[in-house]
Amino acid sequence: MNSPYRGRFAPSPTGPLHFGSLVTGLASYLDARARGGRWLVRIEDLDPLRESEEAVTRILRSLEAHALNWDESVRFQSERHDVYEATIDKLLANRHAYRCICSRKELNEHGGRHPHRCPERAHAPGQPHAIRLRLESSTAHWQDRLLGLQQQTLRAERDDPVLKRKEGFYAYQLAVVVDDIDQRMTDIVRGSDLLETTPAQLNLAHLLGAQSPRYLHIPVIVNADGQKLSKQTHAPALNDRQPSTNLCRALAALGQQPPSALSGETPEHILAWGRAHWTPDQIPLNCATTPDSA
């Protein structure tokens, strides 16, 4: 891939940024800046039942407080529904997607498979349904910049991801690929908790005629109980009043070994150091625990 580097940070506005979010955002920012690339921010506001405008405001203010300044306008996925629907129509017309009437309970009771043979079943008008991507049984291979060669087996029907939920909400698996293609992303830096979603996303990108981006999956930050930091695990909000301390701790979590004196510098100075010394090969492979006061 010879295109100029384009990367992004794409949080969901279900709450303020926490330390784990900062580590991911910082990694994607430094990877872009160290390679002379563009860094974009995209708000993945696909589920209005879990999201808020307040969270969007707090996320953007946190990024600004840490001098993580983005290029181009912030993209909101809630403004992209027409594009997602047009993509689904195209996939359905080409038989790369199908309507699924199964409930999650039915799928679980049948080992993940479709008791109604949804891929071949005619859909009754008005019947509630999800839209799923039609996968072929295969073994996917791809190279991760940190984790090396990856391999995952995809099973037709059982692993077919949802593209649009029965409630009418567009799914992450659809929107992330459509927007990465549209925004010409060359490199994706994100948490290793999303590693298993990669094969289906590669498959969808191929069906949409796009070249696959490079991937760098970093370890997630966990709490003292070994749980990934998230709103569900009550991760504390990032303290925007101590950006320099937060950035130095995030650099340390990424294995970049910032000098202790750096914590007394401005966020801009710290980011300049991080950009000059960015070494992805030093990122640890295992999860890191959040500092108590982060």
Secondary structure as GFF3:
##gff-version 3
##sequence-region A 1 294
A	DSSP	beta_strand	6	9	.	.	.	ID=ss1
A	DSSP	alpha_helix	19	34	.	.	.	ID=ss2
A	DSSP	beta_strand	38	43	.	.	.	ID=ss3
A	DSSP	alpha_helix	53	65	.	.	.	ID=ss4
A	DSSP	beta_strand	75	76	.	.	.	ID=ss5
A	DSSP	three_ten_helix	77	79	.	.	.	ID=ss6
A	DSSP	alpha_helix	81	93	.	.	.	ID=ss7
A	DSSP	beta_strand	97	100	.	.	.	ID=ss8
A	DSSP	alpha_helix	104	109	.	.	.	ID=ss9
A	DSSP	beta_strand	130	133	.	.	.	ID=ss10
A	DSSP	beta_strand	138	144	.	.	.	ID=ss11
A	DSSP	beta_strand	148	154	.	.	.	ID=ss12
A	DSSP	beta_strand	162	164	.	.	.	ID=ss13
A	DSSP	alpha_helix	172	182	.	.	.	ID=ss14
A	DSSP	beta_strand	187	191	.	.	.	ID=ss15
A	DSSP	three_ten_helix	192	197	.	.	.	ID=ss16
A	DSSP	alpha_helix	198	207	.	.	.	ID=ss17
A	DSSP	beta_strand	214	218	.	.	.	ID=ss18
A	DSSP	beta_strand	221	222	.	.	.	ID=ss19
A	DSSP	alpha_helix	243	253	.	.	.	ID=ss20
A	DSSP	three_ten_helix	260	264	.	.	.	ID=ss21
A	DSSP	alpha_helix	267	277	.	.	.	ID=ss22
A	DSSP	three_ten_helix	280	282	.	.	.	ID=ss23
A	DSSP	beta_strand	288	289	.	.	.	ID=ss24
###
